[in-house]
Amino acid sequence: ASVDATNFMGTHDAGLSARVSKIRLDKHGAQLGKHEDRTKPLQHATEETHDGPETSIQLTADSFEAHHHKHDIMVVNFYAPWCHWCKKLEPVWEKTAATLNQKYPGDERLKLGKVDCTAHASESLCIKNRVDAFPTIL
């Protein structure tokens, strides 16, 4: 579980759960004891690659609203090119966008978009959506 909070200044504090005590509960809400974090390290999949063209929609502050209203559902990856986790997500994101286009050609209801929060043309969009960590998917 994760908890995000906004303080009285409007600053968004992501990852607050690292500073919160966690308690295990049963299905009736009774306390079972302290939650223990994983003892085994997570196994990550092999490095993903995407050899095809970029098929997710590159968005800026100027183009966001038009695309947002054109599609019923738009899932947007707010990223920074220098971010390690964004670099890991990029091939998976593009593969997913390509798969959607392949499986449902011409279907404009669901699209994947991306916003480079380091680009001047997108900065205001990232601020408006309170992006303060990368990647952020909304």
N, CA, C and O of each residue as an XYZ file, in Angstrom:
552
protein
N       0.838     -1.176      0.000
C       0.000      0.000      0.000
C       0.874      1.227      0.000
O       2.019      1.196      0.452
N       0.327      2.301     -0.509
C       1.066      3.552     -0.565
C       0.130      4.674     -0.181
O      -1.069      4.621     -0.455
N       0.682      5.685      0.452
C      -0.109      6.830      0.876
C       0.539      8.076      0.307
O       1.746      8.274      0.451
N      -0.243      8.903     -0.329
C       0.230     10.196     -0.805
C      -0.528     11.261     -0.035
O      -1.691     11.069      0.319
N       0.124     12.375      0.223
C      -0.523     13.436      0.988
C      -0.151     14.779      0.399
O       0.859     14.914     -0.292
N      -0.979     15.770      0.679
C      -0.694     17.143      0.289
C      -0.698     17.981      1.556
O      -1.647     17.920      2.337
N       0.360     18.768      1.770
C       0.405     19.575      2.980
C      -0.334     20.895      2.783
O      -0.881     21.145      1.709
N      -0.353     21.731      3.801
C      -1.128     22.961      3.735
C      -0.602     23.949      2.696
O      -1.322     24.867      2.304
N       0.655     23.774      2.239
C       1.226     24.637      1.213
C       0.886     24.145     -0.186
O       1.214     24.800     -1.176
N       0.215     22.967     -0.270
C      -0.126     22.414     -1.564
C       0.960     21.535     -2.152
O       0.868     21.104     -3.302
N       1.997     21.269     -1.353
C       3.080     20.421     -1.833
C       2.680     18.964     -1.673
O       2.248     18.534     -0.603
N       2.831     18.225     -2.738
C       2.459     16.815     -2.770
C       3.609     15.986     -2.214
O       4.740     16.145     -2.673
N       3.367     15.105     -1.240
C       4.404     14.265     -0.641
C       4.135     12.818     -0.997
O       3.317     12.163     -0.350
N       4.810     12.309     -2.015
C       4.635     10.918     -2.442
C       5.514     10.014     -1.598
O       6.522     10.454     -1.046
N       5.136      8.766     -1.500
C       5.948      7.781     -0.801
C       5.897      7.915      0.707
O       6.819      7.485      1.399
N       4.850      8.496      1.218
C       4.708      8.690      2.647
C       4.665      7.359      3.400
O       4.957      7.309      4.595
N       4.301      6.285      2.702
C       4.139      4.990      3.356
C       5.432      4.477      3.971
O       5.384      3.622      4.855
N       6.578      4.970      3.537
C       7.854      4.533      4.108
C       7.977      4.978      5.568
O       8.734      4.387      6.339
N       7.230      6.020      5.941
C       7.313      6.545      7.303
C       6.074      6.200      8.136
O       5.848      6.797      9.189
N       5.289      5.259      7.677
C       4.054      4.880      8.361
C       4.193      3.467      8.918
O       4.676      2.571      8.226
N       3.771      3.264     10.167
C       3.784      1.917     10.737
C       2.707      1.084     10.048
O       1.587      1.545      9.831
N       3.069     -0.146      9.711
C       2.138     -1.015      8.982
C       1.732     -2.169      9.890
O       2.572     -2.810     10.521
N       0.416     -2.421      9.941
C      -0.127     -3.474     10.800
C      -0.958     -4.411      9.944
O      -1.780     -3.961      9.146
N      -0.750     -5.710     10.102
C      -1.537     -6.708      9.372
C      -2.899     -6.837     10.035
O      -3.011     -6.832     11.261
N      -3.945     -6.952      9.196
C      -5.308     -7.107      9.678
C      -5.912     -8.365      9.076
O      -5.543     -8.772      7.975
N      -6.856     -8.991      9.811
C      -7.586    -10.112      9.217
C      -8.769     -9.554      8.443
O      -8.947     -8.337      8.378
N      -9.591    -10.436      7.847
C     -10.690     -9.963      7.004
C     -11.762     -9.201      7.774
O     -12.606     -8.546      7.161
N     -11.747     -9.272      9.108
C     -12.727     -8.554      9.924
C     -12.155     -7.261     10.489
O     -12.848     -6.522     11.188
N     -10.868     -6.984     10.180
C     -10.239     -5.760     10.646
C      -9.509     -5.891     11.966
O      -8.991     -4.901     12.483
N      -9.455     -7.089     12.523
C      -8.740     -7.296     13.785
C      -7.236     -7.319     13.524
O      -6.782     -7.859     12.515
N      -6.472     -6.730     14.439
C      -5.030     -6.672     14.263
C      -4.393     -8.046     14.448
O      -4.692     -8.763     15.403
N      -3.519     -8.394     13.524
C      -2.790     -9.664     13.594
C      -1.349     -9.456     14.018
O      -0.669    -10.418     14.375
N      -0.883     -8.255     13.988
C       0.505     -7.978     14.349
C       1.144     -7.029     13.353
O       0.513     -6.563     12.404
N       2.412     -6.761     13.599
C       3.155     -5.824     12.757
C       3.413     -6.439     11.384
O       3.741     -7.620     11.268
N       3.260     -5.626     10.358
C       3.553     -6.063      8.994
C       5.060     -6.132      8.815
O       5.766     -5.172      9.121
N       5.555     -7.251      8.325
C       6.980     -7.406      8.050
C       7.205     -7.217      6.560
O       6.497     -7.800      5.739
N       8.184     -6.407      6.215
C       8.531     -6.224      4.811
C       9.151     -7.500      4.271
O       9.583     -8.365      5.033
N       9.191     -7.610      2.960
C       9.748     -8.798      2.308
C      11.141     -9.119      2.818
O      11.964     -8.226      3.022
N      11.395    -10.400      3.022
C      12.741    -10.819      3.386
C      13.493    -11.298      2.154
O      14.720    -11.214      2.094
N      12.741    -11.809      1.154
C      13.358    -12.237     -0.089
C      13.407    -11.060     -1.050
O      12.419    -10.340     -1.189
N      14.536    -10.850     -1.715
C      14.580     -9.764     -2.703
C      13.669    -10.073     -3.895
O      13.483    -11.232     -4.266
N      13.111     -9.023     -4.480
C      12.263     -9.191     -5.652
C      13.106     -9.607     -6.849
O      14.224     -9.126     -7.033
N      12.564    -10.495     -7.650
C      13.225    -10.899     -8.883
C      12.642    -10.072    -10.027
O      11.438    -10.123    -10.279
N      13.473     -9.327    -10.707
C      13.007     -8.526    -11.830
C      13.155     -9.308    -13.116
O      14.050    -10.142    -13.253
N      12.279     -9.034    -14.047
C      12.337     -9.684    -15.356
C      13.586     -9.202    -16.099
O      14.226     -8.227    -15.707
N      13.902     -9.890    -17.145
C      15.039     -9.472    -17.958
C      14.767     -8.106    -18.557
O      13.628     -7.639    -18.575
N      15.795     -7.482    -19.034
C      15.664     -6.157    -19.634
C      14.745     -6.222    -20.851
O      14.932     -7.065    -21.728
N      13.775     -5.351    -20.905
C      12.858     -5.270    -22.049
C      13.478     -4.414    -23.134
O      14.235     -3.483    -22.860
N      13.149     -4.742    -24.358
C      13.552     -3.907    -25.489
C      12.349     -3.731    -26.403
O      11.433     -4.553    -26.417
N      12.368     -2.657    -27.154
C      11.321     -2.408    -28.143
C      12.004     -1.913    -29.402
O      12.601     -0.837    -29.416
N      11.913     -2.704    -30.458
C      12.614     -2.382    -31.695
C      11.753     -1.620    -32.699
O      12.265     -1.089    -33.685
N      10.461     -1.567    -32.449
C       9.551     -0.923    -33.391
C       9.506      0.577    -33.214
O      10.228      1.136    -32.388
N       8.660      1.227    -33.988
C       8.519      2.688    -33.869
C       7.783      3.058    -32.580
O       7.072      2.236    -32.002
N       7.962      4.293    -32.145
C       7.229      4.779    -30.976
C       5.768      4.951    -31.376
O       5.460      5.642    -32.347
N       4.876      4.324    -30.628
C       3.459      4.403    -30.976
C       2.619      5.096    -29.911
O       1.447      5.388    -30.147
N       3.203      5.367    -28.735
C       2.453      6.155    -27.761
C       2.491      7.608    -28.236
O       3.377      7.997    -28.997
N       1.534      8.395    -27.786
C       1.383      9.773    -28.258
C       2.225     10.708    -27.397
O       2.019     10.789    -26.186
N       3.168     11.413    -28.011
C       3.973     12.404    -27.294
C       3.117     13.644    -27.073
O       2.645     14.254    -28.032
N       2.918     14.014    -25.822
C       2.031     15.120    -25.483
C       2.810     16.305    -24.924
O       3.868     16.139    -24.318
N       2.273     17.498    -25.137
C       2.799     18.728    -24.548
C       1.618     19.467    -23.923
O       0.472     19.029    -24.028
N       1.906     20.569    -23.286
C       0.827     21.379    -22.695
C      -0.151     21.829    -23.772
O      -1.353     21.923    -23.520
N       0.354     22.108    -24.972
C      -0.511     22.577    -26.062
C      -1.374     21.480    -26.665
O      -2.498     21.749    -27.089
N      -0.873     20.251    -26.712
C      -1.612     19.170    -27.386
C      -2.417     18.288    -26.435
O      -3.231     17.480    -26.882
N      -2.201     18.434    -25.144
C      -2.824     17.526    -24.170
C      -4.350     17.549    -24.216
O      -4.980     16.497    -24.319
N      -4.939     18.714    -24.141
C      -6.408     18.811    -24.069
C      -7.081     18.212    -25.306
O      -8.085     17.511    -25.182
N      -6.547     18.476    -26.481
C      -7.142     17.941    -27.713
C      -7.125     16.418    -27.712
O      -8.119     15.783    -28.064
N      -6.009     15.835    -27.322
C      -5.922     14.375    -27.270
C      -6.767     13.805    -26.137
O      -7.396     12.756    -26.280
N      -6.769     14.507    -25.017
C      -7.529     14.049    -23.848
C      -9.011     13.924    -24.168
O      -9.665     12.981    -23.723
N      -9.544     14.866    -24.935
C     -10.966     14.843    -25.279
C     -11.282     13.949    -26.476
O     -12.438     13.583    -26.691
N     -10.279     13.604    -27.239
C     -10.471     12.759    -28.427
C     -10.650     11.287    -28.058
O     -11.314     10.547    -28.783
N     -10.065     10.855    -26.939
C     -10.074      9.444    -26.544
C     -10.869      9.264    -25.248
O     -10.795     10.092    -24.340
N     -11.634      8.160    -25.178
C     -12.401      7.883    -23.955
C     -11.481      7.677    -22.760
O     -11.734      8.183    -21.667
N     -10.416      6.931    -22.987
C      -9.448      6.643    -21.916
C      -8.059      6.940    -22.445
O      -7.655      6.419    -23.484
N      -7.338      7.771    -21.731
C      -5.953      8.044    -22.080
C      -5.105      7.871    -20.835
O      -5.285      8.579    -19.844
N      -4.179      6.922    -20.893
C      -3.261      6.669    -19.787
C      -1.957      7.359    -20.161
O      -1.403      7.122    -21.234
N      -1.467      8.223    -19.258
C      -0.316      9.063    -19.591
C       0.850      8.786    -18.649
O       0.698      8.749    -17.428
N       2.017      8.592    -19.255
C       3.272      8.402    -18.541
C       3.997      9.747    -18.489
O       4.460     10.248    -19.513
N       4.093     10.327    -17.292
C       4.860     11.555    -17.091
C       6.268     11.117    -16.704
O       6.454     10.467    -15.676
N       7.260     11.469    -17.521
C       8.606     10.933    -17.319
C       9.674     12.011    -17.439
O       9.421     13.135    -17.872
N      10.885     11.616    -17.035
C      12.077     12.435    -17.243
C      13.098     11.538    -17.938
O      13.343     10.423    -17.476
N      13.694     11.993    -19.026
C      14.612     11.148    -19.792
C      15.818     10.651    -18.994
O      16.381      9.607    -19.325
N      16.221     11.370    -17.963
C      17.378     10.971    -17.165
C      17.038      9.943    -16.088
O      17.943      9.371    -15.480
N      15.766      9.702    -15.846
C      15.315      8.827    -14.753
C      15.534      7.345    -15.087
O      15.106      6.865    -16.137
N      16.201      6.638    -14.185
C      16.491      5.209    -14.365
C      15.215      4.399    -14.580
O      15.150      3.583    -15.499
N      14.201      4.615    -13.741
C      12.971      3.814    -13.820
C      12.157      4.183    -15.051
O      11.456      3.336    -15.605
N      12.241      5.425    -15.483
C      11.568      5.836    -16.725
C      12.191      5.133    -17.925
O      11.492      4.720    -18.850
N      13.508      5.005    -17.896
C      14.204      4.307    -18.983
C      13.798      2.841    -19.035
O      13.687      2.263    -20.116
N      13.575      2.235    -17.863
C      13.136      0.840    -17.818
C      11.689      0.694    -18.291
O      11.335     -0.310    -18.909
N      10.861      1.686    -18.001
C       9.453      1.642    -18.385
C       9.257      1.906    -19.878
O       8.325      1.364    -20.472
N      10.101      2.716    -20.493
C       9.906      3.165    -21.877
C       9.668      2.029    -22.873
O       8.699      2.105    -23.628
N      10.498      0.976    -22.920
C      10.228     -0.079    -23.902
C       8.933     -0.844    -23.622
O       8.249     -1.270    -24.552
N       8.604     -1.013    -22.365
C       7.363     -1.699    -21.992
C       6.171     -0.844    -22.408
O       5.179     -1.360    -22.924
N       6.272      0.468    -22.181
C       5.207      1.412    -22.533
C       4.958      1.406    -24.041
O       3.815      1.345    -24.492
N       6.049      1.471    -24.813
C       5.929      1.491    -26.270
C       5.412      0.160    -26.815
O       4.619      0.140    -27.756
N       5.860     -0.948    -26.228
C       5.364     -2.268    -26.647
C       3.866     -2.388    -26.396
O       3.121     -2.917    -27.222
N       3.441     -1.888    -25.244
C       2.023     -1.941    -24.894
C       1.201     -1.091    -25.858
O       0.143     -1.520    -26.319
N       1.680      0.101    -26.161
C       0.981      0.978    -27.116
C       0.906      0.312    -28.492
O      -0.128      0.369    -29.158
N       2.004     -0.319    -28.913
C       2.030     -1.002    -30.211
C       1.067     -2.181    -30.223
O       0.378     -2.409    -31.217
N       1.013     -2.929    -29.127
C       0.109     -4.078    -29.022
C      -1.346     -3.622    -29.105
O      -2.157     -4.253    -29.782
N      -1.678     -2.529    -28.419
C      -3.046     -1.986    -28.484
C      -3.399     -1.601    -29.916
O      -4.492     -1.909    -30.391
N      -2.481     -0.933    -30.604
C      -2.731     -0.523    -31.992
C      -2.870     -1.724    -32.916
O      -3.658     -1.701    -33.861
N      -2.105     -2.767    -32.640
C      -2.141     -3.975    -33.470
C      -3.421     -4.776    -33.239
O      -4.066     -5.223    -34.188
N      -3.781     -4.951    -31.969
C      -4.964     -5.753    -31.636
C      -6.261     -5.050    -32.010
O      -7.234     -5.697    -32.399
N      -6.274     -3.736    -31.892
C      -7.496     -2.962    -32.125
C      -7.223     -1.825    -33.104
O      -7.302     -0.657    -32.723
N      -6.905     -2.142    -34.351
C      -6.581     -1.080    -35.321
C      -7.766     -0.144    -35.537
O      -8.905     -0.584    -35.698
N      -7.478      1.142    -35.537
C      -8.521      2.139    -35.768
C      -9.365      2.463    -34.550
O     -10.177      3.388    -34.592
N      -9.190      1.713    -33.453
C      -9.962      1.959    -32.230
C      -9.300      3.100    -31.457
O      -8.175      2.964    -30.976
N      -9.997      4.203    -31.344
C      -9.444      5.394    -30.704
C      -9.913      5.570    -29.258
O      -9.664      6.612    -28.651
N     -10.587      4.567    -28.703
C     -11.129      4.725    -27.349
C     -10.054      4.740    -26.270
O     -10.169      5.490    -25.300
N      -9.000      3.917    -26.422
C      -7.944      3.815    -25.416
C      -6.607      4.082    -26.072
O      -6.246      3.425    -27.048
N      -5.875      5.037    -25.543
C      -4.552      5.378    -26.062
C      -3.581      5.591    -24.911
O      -3.966      6.007    -23.818
N      -2.318      5.299    -25.181
C      -1.252      5.584    -24.227
C      -0.522      6.831    -24.698
O      -0.183      6.964    -25.874
N      -0.287      7.735    -23.770
C       0.444      8.954    -24.082
C       1.634      9.094    -23.157
O       1.766      8.360    -22.178
N       2.498     10.042    -23.475
C       3.653     10.294    -22.617
C       3.988     11.776    -22.653
O       3.788     12.459    -23.657
N       4.506     12.252    -21.520
C       4.854     13.663    -21.371
C       6.268     13.748    -20.803
O       6.537     13.217    -19.725
N       7.159     14.404    -21.513
C       8.521     14.650    -21.045
C       8.484     15.875    -20.141
O       8.381     17.005    -20.618
N       8.566     15.649    -18.842
C       8.430     16.745    -17.883
C       9.652     17.661    -17.839
O       9.622     18.696    -17.174
N      10.730     17.291    -18.544
C      11.900     18.165    -18.599
C      11.827     19.131    -19.770
O      12.612     20.076    -19.844
N      10.899     18.904    -20.680
C      10.757     19.774    -21.853
C      10.004     21.046    -21.470
O       9.018     20.995    -20.734
N      10.467     22.171    -21.968
C       9.834     23.458    -21.666
C       8.351     23.463    -22.057
O       7.524     24.048    -21.358
N       8.020     22.808    -23.179
C       6.641     22.783    -23.678
C       5.700     21.966    -22.792
O       4.481     22.055    -22.936
N       6.256     21.173    -21.881
C       5.427     20.295    -21.041
C       5.474     20.641    -19.562
O       4.711     20.084    -18.773
N       6.344     21.536    -19.182
C       6.554     21.849    -17.767
C       5.265     22.229    -17.047
O       4.995     21.730    -15.955
N       4.472     23.104    -17.645
C       3.235     23.552    -16.999
C       2.237     22.404    -16.837
O       1.484     22.371    -15.864
N       2.227     21.468    -17.781
C       1.340     20.310    -17.706
C       1.719     19.412    -16.529
O       0.846     18.901    -15.828
N       3.002     19.225    -16.319
C       3.474     18.394    -15.205
C       3.162     19.053    -13.863
O       2.796     18.377    -12.901
N       3.308     20.366    -13.807
C       2.984     21.096    -12.574
C       1.482     21.009    -12.302
O       1.064     20.758    -11.172
N       0.683     21.216    -13.335
C      -0.787     21.166    -13.199
C      -1.254     19.810    -12.682
O      -2.206     19.735    -11.905
N      -0.579     18.722    -13.117
C      -0.953     17.373    -12.690
C      -0.195     16.908    -11.444
O      -0.254     15.737    -11.068
N       0.518     17.847    -10.809
C       1.216     17.600     -9.543
C       2.219     16.457     -9.629
O       2.350     15.667     -8.695
N       2.906     16.374    -10.721
C       3.910     15.333    -10.905
C       5.160     15.765    -10.129
O       5.758     16.802    -10.414
N       5.534     14.950     -9.150
C       6.736     15.261     -8.371
C       7.670     14.060     -8.232
O       8.637     14.100     -7.471
N       7.375     13.003     -8.966
C       8.229     11.811     -8.973
C       8.096     11.173    -10.349
O       7.075     11.307    -11.024
N       9.144     10.484    -10.738
C       9.140      9.880    -12.064
C       9.384      8.378    -11.972
O      10.165      7.938    -11.129
N       8.738      7.585    -12.814
C       7.623      7.974    -13.668
C       6.339      8.106    -12.860
O       6.185      7.460    -11.823
N       5.436      8.925    -13.323
C       4.091      9.046    -12.759
C       3.117      8.686    -13.876
O       3.180      9.244    -14.972
N       2.218      7.751    -13.588
C       1.241      7.323    -14.593
C      -0.144      7.727    -14.119
O      -0.587      7.326    -13.043
N      -0.816      8.519    -14.926
C      -2.181      8.971    -14.607
C      -3.114      8.605    -15.738
O      -4.309      8.894    -15.670
